Amino acid sequence: MQAVELAQYLLQALNMALGQLMQGETSYTNSFDIKVINGGIIFIPRLPAGYIIDDELYQKIFLIANAALYPRYTLLKQNSAYFVPLKTDDIHVQRGLFFPMKVGISERLIIPNLSRFVDTLSGDVVPIMKNLTVKYDKVTSIAICGNSGSGKSYALTYFLSVLKPISELIIVDPKFDTPSRWARVNEVPVIHPQKNRSKSDFLSEVNSALSKCLKRIQDRQEILYDDPAKSFKHITIVIDEVLALSEGVNRAIKDSFFSLLSQVALLGRATSVHLLLVSQRFDHTSIPVSVREQLNVLLQVGNINKKSTQFLFPDLDPEGIVIPIGKGTGLIQVIDAEHPYQVLPLLCPTYYTQKGIL
């Protein structure tokens, strides 16, 4: 479908659906127009107008256009109205509402053999979906959030397998569950609870590991001071169910944990030290706000609504985002210079791995 045909199709959809919100004004009365450009569509109102151009109108247009374009295109959700200037001397049509979009929809990776798939990867590229990969040297920290049974452990196992060849892994498993089994099979050390030890004692061991990692960050910073081009092997601190780690422990030990976690998150970026955190929620009781602000790959799996997304995506209204049904589906946002800033529908990879891990 050509751009002109697509614009006419969208005009028809908007004329039929906006109704009362536009107080009967349509493109037939020359009240607005649609322009399709590379990377998005522009809704061009003719001003003065008999309707208010605000966030409500923007979100209504998003709902209509996103449904009309699915599955050929996916509109990328904005938190508020996105105005762009237009190149014209006519003051009546010198601005438009821009709706970024990408071709097609999110598609799941199907991996028949995870070990063989990992062997085919080159560099530090981490595939997440078809047509969506991230370079690990651009990643500060990763968060995987979701309710019980949403597929967090399945997604975590995938990331552990992909990261193992490119990163040293420091795994913390408070539940002594899937990450520990994966670590045993792959001969990776893991910190997990032991019999006859208190939660505070276990968290003290975690704090000791974080402290050693912070010392390594400081050593690397000294090297970078003399040689800014120096590159290091990645180090990834993986904490499964971080909420379970910090609840019900001695306050002083928890404060130390939060302090160490914050320092690693803030200082680790330049020295190739990352966090991979998994939790049912990421409120202030599970991780410090300063850590949450450093997360730049955000995955929310499972039930998606305003309540479930309030911590990872506090400004997002997920209404209108088409999320497929099934396990390991949800939302993803990659905050770097190479990906659209907007939140995208997520379908975690489907893969087959060694029996007994999951």
C-alpha positions, 0 to 999 in steps of 0.5 A: 500500500502506497503512502497516499493510499494509506493516508486515505485509509486512515482518514476514513478510519478517523472520520468514522470513529472520532465522532463526538470527540471532534464534534462532527468535524471531519476531513470532508469539512477540511478540519484535518488531514493525514500525512504518512512519512517515513517512520510515522504518520502526522495528524494535521489539524486545521486551526482555528478548530472547533475541537481541543487538541490535547492528550485525550485527542492524541490518545484517541487517534492512537487507539484508532490508528493502531488498530487500523494499521495492525498487523502491517504497522505498529504505532509506538505509544507516546506518554503525551501529545507529540507535536511537530512543526511542518514546513509551510507558511500557512499558519493554519496548518503549521503543526501536526501530531506525530505518531511514530511507527515501525513496519510489522509487529513484534515477533517471537524468536523460535529457537530449536536448540538454545546451545547451538543458537548461542554458538552462532552469536557473534560479538556482544549482540543479545537477540530478544525478538525478531528484528530486535537485538541489543548490544551488551556494551550499550546496556547498563542494567536489565530488569525483568518484572512480572507476576508469579507464573508469567515466565520470568524464570524462562526469560532469565534462563535465556538471558543467562545462556546468551550472556555466559559466553560474553560476560562473567556471571555472579548469580544470586538465587534467594529461592534456590531454584531455576538459576541454581540448576542452570548454574550447576549444569553450566558450572557457574558459581551461585550464591544461594541460601544454606541450611541453618542460616538466617536471611540476614546471614545470607544477605551479608554474603551477598553484600560481600560479593557486591563489595568485591565487585565494587572494588573491581569497578574501582580498579577498572576506573583507575585503568581507564584514567590512564587508558580511556580506550581500554575495554574490559570483559563484561561482569553481570550481577544476576539477582533473581527475585530481588524482593525476596532477598531484601524482605524480612532482614536486619535493617542495617544489612538491608541498608548496606545492600541498597547502598552497594547495589546503588553504587554498582548501578551508578559506577558500573556502566563505564567499566562494563559491570551490569545488573540483571534484576528479576522481581515481581515488582520494582518498588522502593522496597525491592530496589533503591530508586537510584538503581531503577533509574539506571535500568535501560532494558526493561521487560514487563511480562504477564498481566499488563495494566496501569497497576502492573506497569507503574514501577517500570513504566510510571508514565505509561498508559498501556491502553491500545498497545496490542499485546499477544496472549500467552506466556512470556508476553508483555512490554519492553523498552530499550533506552539507548541511542539505537532503538525507539524510545517508546515501549514495544509489545514483547514476546520472549524467545521460545527455546528448548534447553537441557532437561531438568533446568526449568 
